[in-house]
Amino acid sequence: MKNLFNAQLAKSLFALCLLTQTTLFAQKKDYTYVAVPFTQVKITDNFWLPRLKLNHTSTIPTSFERCENTGRVKNFEMAATKSGKFCTTFPFDDTDIYKTIEGASFSISIFPDAKMAKYMDSLIDIVAKAQEPDGYLYTARTIDPTNPHSWAGKVRWEKERELSHELYNAGHLYEAAVAHFEATGKRNLLNIALKNADLVCSVFGQDKLHSAPGHEVVEMGLVKLYRITGKAEYLNTAKYFIEERGHFKGYDASSLDPWKNGAYWQDHIPVVDQKEAIGHSVRAGYLYSAVADIAALTDDKAMLAAIDSIWVNLVSKKLYVQGGAGAIPSGERYGDNYELPNLTAYNETCAAISNVYWNQRMFQLHGESKYIDVLEKILYNGLISGVQLDGKKFFYTNALESRATSTHKSFEGERSGWFECSCCPTNVTRLLPSIPGYMYAQNGRDLFVNLFVNSSTTININQKQVDIEQTNNYPWNGDLKFVVSPKKGMVPFALKVRIPGWALEEAIPSDLYTFGSKANNKVVIKVNGVAVDYKTENGYAIIDKNWNKNDVVEMNLPMDVRRVYSDKLADDIGKVAIQRGPLMYCAEWADNDGKVTNIILPSGSAFTSEFNPNLLNGVTTLKANIQKVEIANNQVNTVQRQLIAIPYYAWANRGKGEMTVWFNEQLKDIDVITKK
């Protein structure tokens, strides 16, 4: 097995060299700030490595198993023989296989696994047989072309703008194919993707079939294929799909219904004229990610201005305090500005994932830490809350308040093993093992440290190799250590370490949320044990020097418990949320006498923090003396109690019950509910 993976590693390295050469040859423009590839970063972290390992040993195998048990694999087998009946619910169920292959491809780069690699090859063979001779691949039609899925239309792409998801399926195929190629060097899935992409490019475009994808992601996938092939048609078609939005005459522009005016699909006006995060939140995040790609690769200033405006709208008016997005259950979509209810917050896990992709690209465009601040908030809070600690159950939605009973499982505190529409579990499988690719970035002689994760990597700076090693206990502790070691001699460059906004009195890069009183601690940086004065730029501390072997940089981030307020959100006025470091906290029934919706957290309450290695796989809990409203003998009283708060991501791992992120600071009113 060892020899097998040595060979696989050699093939992968060769493929990556080819990838880099092709990309450099093909592209004159691209992102100014280049992410260090996930394959170059080795994680040794106590927070993330166990999650990535669990994703590899539990979540991915479980996802593959459920793709088989639910008929998703069978759909491909029937498509190969053109017999049978499509046996799952949605025409986009094909993507669950693609996304899991993508996640498994990332994962075997971290955890070499011959068995998983072989299983992927067996699935890829099944997918290949389902592809039609001209490259078309869509089991909901191919199984029985005369009786396709009801969402698909009688002919190919007839309902693409709305329901069919033919291009959505294609996009996830492309993304999986690129990940598989990068991880293994194999072309078996890549060849399938390229054949399909060639068909798509021949069908859609100016003087061809006009349609904007109903569910975006194909644009991102085409860009990835362009990067590894240099084939201009892929980039041009991705750009065409974006520019085609807002020109369809079949919508009712006067209607306020987002399904009737095209806003649900971000298709109501041209993208360059859009200023607001709107419509289905997952589709939106994929679109904005692709717009960033196209803006970078084509230097399109109008597209750049559009997504800059949309990002400001999201962060200043539509982002939940734990990084969730998409408030409205009806249509899984963004609401109006400042429409962020807590109990019914939808916050689809897939939306969190799409916004990670988008914020990473915004950083790569601008090099500003505020985008990584938002990415980090999503990553540590509203994204991993979507996965149970055993890696086998999931939230589709992520509420900020839970009651004992509700119409949505997440609102009552219970995850599910699978969903009829199971996009979120399979999306998680591909996001988690890609995290090493978000940690570092480079712009010439500037090396950016974006995420604080125990790890090691080797960077090429001015044609000289430099080893970087991170050591920390983040997010529980703010003491960070970086060891810089040039392979040979001395190397001059600028190390730019992100100082998180939460350590600089900024709860979020807008005034949507603010901290209460200011913290007294200062971010101290030492180089080889000596405190240094440092300059900051765009949220990064700059240490520019001639680096020698085993130079040590230490940075201390204050881990005070902070009170978070919002005077702009109706549900949160007069309430307070709790943050420590990058983590948002909540109170859950299991730690607070079975009930948390009756908690009053007075403004003067002091917190203590304590790491508990035996609770929820190890978490730092927060404690404070608070008041609770209790009823006894028809009398309403406030009594002194102790609040125990846990990280938001860890809730709903001990059974169903109440949870809240926002707390009343004082008792203002009581609703009396009478039962008939």
N, C-alpha and C positions, 0 to 999 in steps of 0.2 A: 504493500500500500504506500509505503514511504517513497519507493521508486516511482510509483505511478504519479504521485503528487509533485515530486521533483520535476518529472517530465511535464506535468501540467503547468507548473510554475514557470518553467522555461518557455513553454508555448505562450503563456499569458504575458510574460515580459516582452516576448517578441511582438505579440499583438499590440501591446501598449506602445512600443517603439514605432510600429507601423502607424498606429493611431495618431501619435504625436506628429510624425512626419507628414502624414496626409493632411492633418488639420492645419499645420503651419503653411503648407503649400497652398491649400485651398483658400485660406481666409486672410484677407488683408486687415479686416476690422474684427474686433471681438471685445469681450469684457476687459476693462482696464485692470481689474483686480481678479486674479486667477486663483480659483480654489485649488488647494493641494489635493490630488486624487485620493479617494478612500483607500486605494490599494497601497498607498505610501505611508499610511498611518497605522501604527499598531497600538491598540488600546489595552491598558492594564488596569483599568479603573474599577473601583469597588462599587460605583453606582451604575455605570453603563455596561460594563463587561458582563455581569450576571444577566442583565436584561437581554443583551445580544445573544448570550449563550442559550438562555431560555427560549428566545425566538427561534434559534437554530434547532434545539432539541425537542421543543414542544409545539410552538405556534406554527412553524412551517410544516412539519410532518402532519399536524392536525389539519391544517388547511388543505394539504394535498389529499388527505384521507377524505375530507368532507367534499372536496371537488369530485372524488370518485363516488362516494355514497349518495350524493344528491343528483347525480346524472350529468354533471358538467363535462366530465370526461366522455361519457357515453354519447353526448351530443356530437363530439368530434368523430367518434367511431361511426356513428350513423351517417354523418356528413360524408365520410370517406366512401361509404357504400351507397349513398343516396337512397337510403331506405329507413323507414321508421317514422317516428313522430318526435319533434322537439320536446324534450321531457323535463325541462325546468321552466321557470316562470318568465324570466326577462331575456330579451335578445342580447343584453350585454353580459350575460352570465359567462360567456367565453373569457371575459377579462379576468375573472377570478383565477383561472389557470395561468394566464400571462403574468399577472401581478405576483403570484406565488413563485413562479419561475424567476422573476426578477429579484424577489427577496432572497430566494435560495442562491442565486448567482452571487449577489453581494455577500451572502453569509459564508459560502464556501471559500471566499477569499480570506475570511477571518478564521474560519474553522474548517480546514481541509477535510472533505468528507466524500470518499469515493462512492459510497452507496447512494448518497443524495445526488451526486453528479450523474451517476448511471441512471437513476430514476428520472432525472430531468431529461436525459437523452431519450428515454423510452416515451415520455410525454411528447417531446418535440417530434418524434417519429409519427405519433398519432396525429399531431397538428398538421404535419406536412401532408399526410394522406388526405386530410380534409380540405386542403387548398385546391381550388379549381385551377384548371390549366392556365388561365390567363392571370392568375394571382389572387383572385377574389377569395376571401376567407371570412365566412359569416355563417355559422352553423344554423342559425334561425331561418335562413333561406335555402342553403345548399341541401339540407336533408330532404326537403320536398319543395322544390321551386314553385310548383303550382299552388301550393298552400303554405305560404310563408307565415311567420309570426304576424299577429294582427297589427303590431306596431311598425311593420317593415314595408308595407306597400307591395303592390304587385310586381314592380320592377325595381332593380337595384337603385338605391339612393333616392327613391321617390319621396320618402318621408324623412330624409336625413336631417332636414332643418329642424325637425320637431322630435320625433320619437324613435327612429330606427336604431340609432347608436352604431351604425356601420363604421363610421370614421372614428368614433370613440373606441370601438374594439380595435381598430387598426392602430390607433395611437398607443394603446397599452401593449400591443404586440411589438411595436417598434422599440418602446422603452425597455421591454424585457429582452429583446434581441440584442440591444446594445450592451446592457448589463451582462448578459450571458457571454457575449463576445469578449468584453473587457476582462471578465473574471476567468475565462477558460481558454480564450484564443480560438474557440471552435466557431465555425460559420454555419452550423446546421440550422439554428434558429434565425440567424442573421440573413441567410439566403431566402428564407420564407418571407421575412419582413421586407427585404429589398424587392422581391417579386411583387408583393402587394403594393408597396410604395410606388413602384413604376406604373402599376395600373392606376392608382389614385391620381398620380401626376398627369397621366394621359387623359383622364376623364374630366378633371376639374381645372378651371382656370379661365382666363380671358378667352373669348371665342370658343369656349367649351361649356360644360355644364356649370351653371352658376348655383352655388349653395354654400351657406356658412354652416359649419358643423353644429348640430343641435347641442351636443355635449362636447365641449372642448377637451382636448388632450392630444389629438393628432398633430397639432401644430408643434407641441413640445417634442413629440416623437420624431417628426420629420427633421427638426433641427438637429436632433442627436444623430440621425442617419447622415445628414449633411456633414456633420463634424468628422465622421469616420470615413466618409467616401469622397468628400469634396464635390459631390454632384450638385450642381447649381439648381436643378429642377426641384430638389427637395426643399431647399431654402425658399425658392420662389413660390412654391405651392403653399408652404406654411405662411408666408407673407400674404399671399392671395386670400387664404381663408380668413385672415384677420381683417384685411381690407374689404372683404365682401360683406362684413357685418354692417347692418344699418341701411341696406339698400333693397331689402325685400319689400315688394309692393303689396303683399298679401296680408299684412298686419293692419289692424285698425289703430292708427296713430292717435286717434282722439280718445281711445279707451284708457281707463285707469287700471284695467286688469292686465297684470304683467304677462299673462299667458296670451292675451289677445293683441297686445301692442309690441311683443317681442322682447320686452325687458327681462323676462324670466330667463331667456337665453343670451342676454347681453347683446341683443340683435336689434334694439329699438332705434339707435342712431349709430353713425360710424364710430369706431373705437376711438379715433383721434379727437372726437367731440365729447367723449364720456368723461365725467368728472367725479362720479360717485360709484362706490361699490354697490352693486345692485343685482337682483335676481338670485338664481340658484348659487349658493355660496361656493360649492365645489367647482362647478363650471367656471365661476368667476375667477377663482384662484388659479386654475389651469390657464385660463385666457391671459390673465395678467402676467403669469410666468412666461408665456410664449411671447407676449408683447415685449417684455424685457429682453428676451433672446433676440428678437428681430431688431429691436432698437440698437442692441449692441453690435449685431452682425452687419447691419446696413446703415448705421449711423442715422436712423430715422428720428429726427428731433421732435416731430409731432407725436409719434408714439411715446417717446420718452416723457414728454410733457404730460400726456394723458395719464400714464401710470403713476407719475409723480403726484398728480392731483388726486387720483383714486386712492393712493396709499395714504395721503393726508386725511382724506375723508374717512377711511377705515379706522385709522389710529385715533382720530380725534372725535369720532362720533358713533362707531359701530363695532368696537372691539370690547369683548368682555374682559373683566379684570384678571381672569386666568388665561387669557389668550384665545378664548373661543370666539367663533364667528358664525353668523347665520342664525339670527334670533328666532325666526318664525318657523314653526313646525309645518304649516301649510306651504308645501313647495320647497322645504329645506332651504330657505332663502333669507337674504338680508331684509331687515325691516326698514322703517324710516329712520332718519337721523335721530339718535338718542333713544331709539326703541330697543331697550335691552332688559327685558323682564327676567327675573331670576328663576321663579318656579317653573316656568314653561320655556326656559332657554333651550333652544334646539342644539346648537353647537355640535354639528356633526363631526365625528372624528376625521372623516375624509377632508372636511373643510380646514381643520387644523393642519393636516398634512399638506394640502395644496398651498396654504399660507406659509409653511416652512419653505417650500420650493420658491415661492414668490419673494419672500424677504431675503433669502440667500442671493437671489438674482439682483435685487435692489442694492444689496451691499456690493456686489460685483460691478454694478454700474457706477456707484458713487463713492465707495470706500468709506462710508460713514457708519459708526458703531450703532446708531439708533436702529438700524435694520436688524442687526444681530441681537440687540436688546429685545426686540419684538419676537424674533425667532427663538431666543432662549426662553422667553416667557411662555410661548406656545409649547416648546419642547418639554420643559420640566413640569408643566401644569396641565393645560387643556388637551395635550396629545396623549401622553402616557396614562392619563386618567381613563383613556379608552380601552386599556388592556388590564385584565385582572392580573394579580401578582403571580398566578400560576401559569400565565400565558395562554390559557385555554378558553377564556370567556371575554366578552367585549361589550363596550357601550357603543351603540350607533350614535346616540346623543349624549351630551354631557351637561347636565343641569347644574345650577348653582344653589339649588335648594331642593330638598327631598322631603316628601311626606310619607306616611305609612302606606297610602294607596294612591294610584295615579293611573292615567291612561298610557303613560310611557314608562317602560321598565326603569330607565335611568332616573326618572323622577321619584321612583319609590326605592331606588338603591339596589338594583339587581341587574347584573350583566347576563348576556346570553352567549351560548356556545356558537351559534350561527344564526344567520338571518335569511329570510327568503331572498331579500336583496342584500347580499353579503359583501358589498364593496369595502366596507370599513375593515373587517378582519384581514382581508387579503392585502389591503393598502398598508396596514400596519406591518405586515411581513416584509414589505420592501423598503419602508422608511427606516425602520430601526437599524438594520445593518449598514445603511448608507451614512449614518451619523459621523463616522470618521472623516468623511469628505467635507464636513462643515467646520472643521476645527481650525484650519489654517488657510491663509491666502497669501498671495505674493504679487507685488508690483515692482518689477525690476529688483532693486537692492532693498526694498522694503518688505519685511516679513511680518504678517499680521497674525496675532494669536486671538482667535474669536471666541472659542469655547474652552472651558477649563476642565479638562478631562485627563486623568493619568494616561500618558501615552508617550510614544517615541516616533520620530520621523526623521528622514534625511532630506534636506532641501538643497537644491543647486542654486547658489548665489554667485553671480559673476563667474560662472564656470568652475566654481569651487564647491565641494560638498560640505555641508554643515549638519551635524546631528543636533536635534532639539529633543529634550526630554522634559516632560511635565510631571511634577509630583504634587499632589494635593489630596484633600479629603472633601472636595466640593460635591454637593452643595451644602454640606453640613458645617463646613469650616471655611473661612475666608483666607487662610494662609496658603499662598500659591508659590511654587518654586519652579524655576525654569533653568535647566542646565544647558548651556550652549557650548558645543565642541566642534570646531572646524576639524575636518579630517587631516588637513595638512596646514601648518603654519598659521598665519593670522589672516582673518577675513573681515574687512570693514563692511558693515551694513546697519540698517536701522531696524531694531526690533520694536514693533508697535503692539503693545498689549492693551486690549480693550479694558477700559474702566467702565463697568456696567452703569447704566443710568441710575439703577436703584442705589448705587453707592455714591451717586452725585446728586442726591435729593430729587431724582426724577422717577416717579412711579411708572411713567410711560412717556414716550416722546410726544406728548401733547398735554393739554390741560384737562383731559377727560377724567383722569384720576390724579390725585395729589396726596402726598404724605402729610401727616399732621406736623408735630414739632420736628425741628431739624435734629439730625444726629450729630454728635460731637466728634466722632472719630474722623480722622483724615486717612486717605489712602497713602500709605507709606511704601516707598520702593527702595530696595537696597540692591546694590551691585557688589558682589563679593563681600557681603557683610557690612557695607558702608551705605548709610542713607544718602540718596542723591536727590538733587533738584531735577525735575524733569519737565519738559514741555508736553503739552497735550494738543492734539489736533484731531478734529472730527470724532472725539470720544476715545482716542487712543493715547496712552502714555508712550512717549518716544524715547528709547534708549539707543542712541546712535554712537557707535564706538568701534574700535578695532577689537574684534572678538578673538579670544584665545581659548585653548582647550580647557574645558571644565569651568568656564566663567559661569557664575551663578547669579540669577536675578530672583529676588524675592519680592512679593507684593502682598500686602495685607488688606483685604476687603472687610469693612465693618459689617458684622452680622447682627446688627441691632434688630429687634422686633419693631416693625414699623406699622403704624396705623394708616390705612388707605381710605380716602374719602372721594366722593363724587357729588358735586352740587348740580350736576347737569342731567342726572338720570333719575326719573321719577321714583323707581323702585328703591333707590339707594340714598335718597336725601334723609339725613338724620341717622344714617347707619354707618358702620365702620367695617372694613375688612382687615385682615391681618397678613402681613408679609414678613418673611425673614430670608434675606439673601434673594435668590431668584424664585423662591417657593412661596406660593399662596397657600394659606392654611384654611381649614374648615373645622367645624365642630360636628362630631358624629355621635349618634345615639349610644353606641357601645361604650363610650368613655364618659358619658354625661347623664347617667341615670335614666337612659332610655328616651330622653326628649331634649331637643335643642332649640326648637322654635320659640321657647319661652325665655331664652337667655337675654339678659341685659348686660352689656359690657360698658360700664361707666368709663368716662374719659380719663379718669385718674388711675385706672387699673394698671398695675405693673406686671410684667411678664417675666417668667423664668424659663429657661430652655434646658432640655436634658436629652441626650441621645439614649435611646432604648434599643439595644441590638436585638431584642426578642420580640419586638412589636412590628408587625407589617414588614418583615424582612429587614428591619433596622431603620428607624426614623428618629429624627429629633422632634420631640413633642414640646408644645408650649403650654404653660400653666399660668392662670391668673385667678384672683378672687373676683367673683362676679355676683350678680343677683339673678335669681330666677323667679318668675311669676308662677305661683302655685295656688291651687284651689283646694280648700278643705272645708267641709261643712258649709258649702255655699258661700264661703268667705274667700276673697281674693287677697293674697298676701305676697310680698316680695321677701325672699329668704336668701341668706348668704350661702353661696356654693362655690366650688372650684371648677373652673373651665379647663378642660384638657382639649387642646387643638392638635390636629395631625395635618400633614401635607395633603392638599386637596387631591393630588393624584392617587393617594392610597385609600380613598374612601370606598365603601361598598365591597369590601373584602371579608366582612364578618357578618353577612346576613343583611336583610332588608331593615330599613328604619330611617329615622330623620337625619338630615344633614343640612347645614347652612354655611355659606361663605360670608354673608353679610349679617351683622348683628346690630340690634338697636342699642343706642348709647343711653337712652333714657326711656322710661315708660310714659307714653303720651296718651294712649287710648286703649280701650279694650272692646273687641267685638263680641257681643253675646249672640251665640247661635242656638236657636231652639229647634229641636227635632219634632216633626209632626208624627 
